[in-house]
Amino acid sequence: MFTAVANTVLNLAPNETVMVADEPATIVTSRVLGDHTFALVVLPAETPADTELSINETPFIVTHPPYGF
């Protein structure tokens, strides 16, 4: 599970399946803070932090997981 942030406001639902780099992924939860959307997303464990990805065609940046590796 990774944290991802977008510089826009999105309405993502828990358990929603989204497309990440042409692969399905699952939104665990998301929150809008100001003009940013933060989401916990289930991604492959080998996904590096700072990866740029697209969730439903909206650019997101993967940040370091809050629980560390």
N, C-alpha and C positions, 0 to 999 in steps of 0.2 A: 504494500500500500504506500502511495506517495502523495505528497502535497503538490498541487499545481495551482498556479495563479494566472489570471488573465486580467488585462487592463481594460476590462469592460464589465458591465452588469449582465449576468446570465441567470436564468431560472433553471437550475438543474435539480432534478428530483432524486432522492435516495433510491438506490437499486436501478436507476436508469442505465440502460446500456447505451454507450456512446462509442463513436468511432475515433480511435487514436491511431494515426498512421495506418489507416486502412485495416485495422484490427479492432474487434470489439473489446471494450473495457467497461467496468462497472463503477458508477459513482457511489461512494459510500455515504457521503454527505457533502454539502456545500454551504457557503455563507457569502453574502455580499457585504463588504465593508467599504463604504465610500463608493468609489467608482471601480473597484476591483472585485473579482470573484475568486474565492479560495475554495478548492475542492480536494477531498481525499479520494483518490482514484486507485483502483486495483490495476497495477501494471506489472509486467515481468520484473523479477528481482534484479535482473542485470541492467535495467534502465538507469543510465547515469544521471546524476543531478545536473541541473542546468540544461537538460535536453529541451529543445523547442519542439512542441507537438501541437496538434490541432485537435480540439474536442468539438465535434459537430461543426467543423470548419472555422472555429474561433481559435486564434493562437493562444497557447498556454506555455508557461515555463515550469518544468518540474523542479521543485526545490528539494533540499535535503529532507529526508524523512524525519519526523519529530522524535522517533524512537532510536535513530542511529543504526549503524551497521558495524 
